[in-house]
Amino acid sequence: MSLDVNIRHSTKQDVQDMVILMDQLGYPTTYAEMQERYAHIAADANFTTLVAEVRGRVVGLIGM
């Protein structure tokens, strides 16, 4: 079975999925903590976060 993966820039609507991913990766965080982190990252033009999306769900992320 082939899965279509879409790589795109993250949005604040991805924060809940990012919380789940961070927990799975061993970095437990709350929704409020991730919202705050994301706000700082999104406000800095020197950083970006890309997400991998399958069937409308974020399944991976990378910060640069």
Residue frames as a rotation matrix with the C-alpha (Angstrom) as fourth column:
MET 1
0.583 0.813 0.000 0.00
0.813 -0.583 0.000 0.00
0.000 0.000 -1.000 0.00
SER 2
-0.456 -0.717 0.528 1.34
0.730 -0.640 -0.239 3.40
0.509 0.276 0.815 -0.98
LEU 3
0.347 0.506 -0.790 0.89
0.839 -0.544 0.020 6.41
-0.420 -0.669 -0.613 1.29
ASP 4
0.260 -0.212 0.942 0.95
0.579 -0.747 -0.328 9.91
0.773 0.630 -0.072 -0.12
VAL 5
0.091 -0.347 -0.933 3.13
0.925 -0.317 0.208 12.08
-0.368 -0.883 0.292 2.10
ASN 6
0.600 0.125 0.791 2.82
0.454 -0.867 -0.208 15.85
0.659 0.483 -0.576 1.89
ILE 7
-0.250 -0.719 -0.649 5.69
0.961 -0.267 -0.075 17.96
-0.120 -0.642 0.757 3.26
ARG 8
0.303 0.410 0.860 4.68
0.486 -0.843 0.230 21.52
0.820 0.348 -0.455 4.13
HIS 9
-0.739 -0.451 0.501 5.34
-0.131 -0.633 -0.763 24.39
0.661 -0.629 0.409 6.49
SER 10
-0.550 0.518 -0.655 3.58
0.826 0.455 -0.334 23.94
0.124 -0.724 -0.678 9.80
THR 11
-0.266 0.541 0.798 0.72
-0.139 -0.841 0.523 26.11
0.954 0.028 0.299 10.99
LYS 12
-0.720 0.019 0.693 -0.70
-0.687 -0.159 -0.709 26.75
0.097 -0.987 0.127 14.43
GLN 13
0.416 0.908 -0.052 -3.48
-0.902 0.420 0.106 24.29
0.118 0.003 0.993 13.55
ASP 14
0.304 -0.402 -0.864 -0.81
-0.171 0.869 -0.464 21.53
0.937 0.289 0.196 13.70
VAL 15
-0.296 -0.545 0.784 0.04
-0.827 -0.265 -0.496 22.12
0.478 -0.795 -0.373 17.36
GLN 16
0.467 0.519 0.716 -2.14
-0.822 0.554 0.134 19.29
-0.327 -0.651 0.685 18.74
ASP 17
0.964 -0.165 -0.207 -0.56
0.035 0.853 -0.520 16.74
0.262 0.494 0.829 16.39
MET 18
0.122 -0.975 0.186 2.88
-0.291 -0.215 -0.932 18.13
0.949 0.059 -0.310 17.29
VAL 19
0.046 -0.021 0.999 2.13
-0.998 -0.035 0.045 17.54
0.034 -0.999 -0.022 20.99
ILE 20
0.880 0.347 0.325 1.34
-0.358 0.933 -0.028 13.89
-0.313 -0.092 0.945 20.24
LEU 21
0.736 -0.655 -0.168 4.51
0.126 0.378 -0.917 13.49
0.665 0.654 0.361 18.16
MET 22
-0.034 -0.786 0.618 6.74
-0.666 -0.443 -0.600 15.09
0.745 -0.432 -0.508 20.78
ASP 23
0.336 0.244 0.910 5.32
-0.889 0.402 0.220 12.73
-0.312 -0.882 0.352 23.41
GLN 24
0.996 0.059 0.064 5.96
-0.030 0.924 -0.382 9.72
-0.082 0.379 0.922 21.15
LEU 25
0.473 -0.879 0.055 9.54
0.078 -0.020 -0.997 10.89
0.878 0.476 0.059 20.67
GLY 26
0.118 -0.408 -0.905 10.12
0.919 0.390 -0.056 11.05
0.376 -0.826 0.421 24.42
TYR 27
-0.919 -0.361 0.158 9.63
0.295 -0.897 -0.330 14.79
0.261 -0.257 0.931 24.91
PRO 28
-0.117 0.961 -0.250 6.35
0.987 0.140 0.074 15.07
0.106 -0.238 -0.965 26.80
THR 29
-0.994 -0.106 0.018 4.76
0.104 -0.993 -0.055 18.48
0.024 -0.052 0.998 26.54
THR 30
-0.236 0.957 -0.168 1.37
0.546 -0.013 -0.838 20.03
-0.804 -0.289 -0.520 27.10
TYR 31
0.260 0.445 0.857 -0.75
0.956 -0.243 -0.164 21.75
0.135 0.862 -0.489 24.50
ALA 32
0.977 0.128 -0.170 -0.17
0.168 -0.955 0.246 25.11
-0.131 -0.269 -0.954 26.22
GLU 33
0.235 -0.966 -0.110 3.61
0.015 -0.110 0.994 24.59
-0.972 -0.235 -0.012 26.27
MET 34
-0.339 -0.353 0.872 3.67
0.817 0.350 0.459 23.67
-0.467 0.868 0.170 22.59
GLN 35
0.656 0.615 0.438 1.49
0.742 -0.631 -0.226 26.67
0.137 0.473 -0.870 21.71
GLU 36
0.839 -0.380 -0.390 3.99
-0.109 -0.819 0.564 28.94
-0.533 -0.430 -0.728 23.44
ARG 37
-0.157 -0.936 0.315 7.00
0.225 0.276 0.934 27.30
-0.962 0.218 0.167 21.76
TYR 38
-0.070 0.188 0.980 5.32
0.979 0.199 0.032 27.42
-0.189 0.962 -0.198 18.38
ALA 39
0.900 0.434 -0.021 4.49
0.428 -0.894 -0.133 31.12
-0.077 0.111 -0.991 18.78
HIS 40
0.455 -0.814 -0.361 8.17
-0.250 -0.506 0.825 31.90
-0.855 -0.285 -0.434 19.43
ILE 41
-0.402 -0.608 0.685 9.35
0.460 0.512 0.725 29.80
-0.792 0.607 0.074 16.49
ALA 42
0.209 0.589 0.780 6.74
0.974 -0.054 -0.220 31.19
-0.088 0.806 -0.585 14.10
ALA 43
0.938 0.177 -0.297 7.67
0.199 -0.979 0.045 34.77
-0.282 -0.102 -0.954 15.04
ASP 44
0.169 -0.963 -0.208 11.38
-0.290 -0.250 0.924 34.26
-0.942 -0.095 -0.322 14.20
ALA 45
0.789 0.165 -0.592 12.19
-0.596 -0.031 -0.802 34.45
-0.151 0.986 0.074 10.48
ASN 46
-0.215 -0.959 -0.185 15.40
-0.968 0.234 -0.087 32.49
0.126 0.161 -0.979 11.12
PHE 47
-0.822 -0.015 0.570 13.45
-0.240 0.916 -0.323 29.32
-0.517 -0.402 -0.756 11.99
THR 48
-0.124 0.850 -0.512 10.81
-0.943 0.060 0.326 27.14
0.308 0.524 0.794 10.39
THR 49
-0.501 0.064 0.863 9.11
-0.379 0.880 -0.286 23.85
-0.778 -0.471 -0.417 11.13
LEU 50
-0.453 0.348 -0.821 8.16
-0.795 0.259 0.548 21.47
0.403 0.901 0.160 8.36
VAL 51
-0.148 0.463 0.874 5.63
-0.616 0.648 -0.448 18.72
-0.774 -0.604 0.190 8.88
ALA 52
-0.944 0.005 -0.331 4.96
-0.246 0.659 0.711 15.47
0.221 0.752 -0.620 7.06
GLU 53
-0.299 0.930 0.212 1.25
-0.771 -0.104 -0.629 14.88
-0.563 -0.351 0.748 6.61
VAL 54
-0.970 0.125 -0.207 -0.54
-0.024 0.803 0.595 11.66
0.241 0.583 -0.776 5.66
ARG 55
-0.321 0.938 -0.131 -4.31
0.697 0.328 0.638 11.58
0.641 0.114 -0.759 5.22
GLY 56
0.368 0.516 0.773 -4.68
0.022 -0.836 0.548 14.95
0.929 -0.185 -0.319 6.94
ARG 57
0.986 -0.082 -0.143 -2.65
0.149 0.080 0.986 13.99
-0.070 -0.993 0.091 10.04
VAL 58
0.424 -0.900 0.104 0.81
-0.812 -0.428 -0.397 15.22
0.401 0.084 -0.912 10.91
VAL 59
0.984 -0.075 -0.164 3.05
0.116 0.960 0.255 12.17
0.138 -0.269 0.953 11.21
GLY 60
0.152 -0.977 -0.150 6.47
0.988 0.149 0.034 13.82
-0.011 -0.154 0.988 11.35
LEU 61
0.992 0.108 0.060 8.15
0.110 -0.994 -0.017 17.14
0.058 0.024 -0.998 11.91
ILE 62
0.051 -0.997 -0.066 11.52
0.994 0.057 -0.093 18.80
0.097 -0.061 0.993 11.65
GLY 63
0.887 0.154 -0.436 12.61
0.259 -0.947 0.193 22.17
-0.383 -0.283 -0.879 12.94
MET 64
0.125 -0.854 0.505 15.21
0.971 0.000 -0.240 24.17
0.205 0.520 0.829 11.06
